[in-house]
Amino acid sequence: MKVLKEKELENISGGFLSAAKVLGVIGGVTFIIGVIDGFVRPLRCN
């Protein structure tokens, strides 16, 4: 097993999606669904 130095560790890039990217995509999809729902089924404010 090779021991990596700190500079080498900073240059490693992984293939897994980060949690922030996944949450951003889910939030964007939820927002778009909400906007479409507001146009298709407008509800009055109580």
C-alpha positions, 0 to 999 in steps of 0.5 A: 500500500502506498502512503500519499502525501497531503498534496497528492491527496488533494488531487484525487478526484472521485467518481461518486456524486456529492451529497450537495449535488444530489440534494441540489438536483432533488430541490430543483426538481421539486421546485419545478414540480411546484411551479407547474402544479401552481399553474395547472391547479391554482389554489386561493390563499385562505 
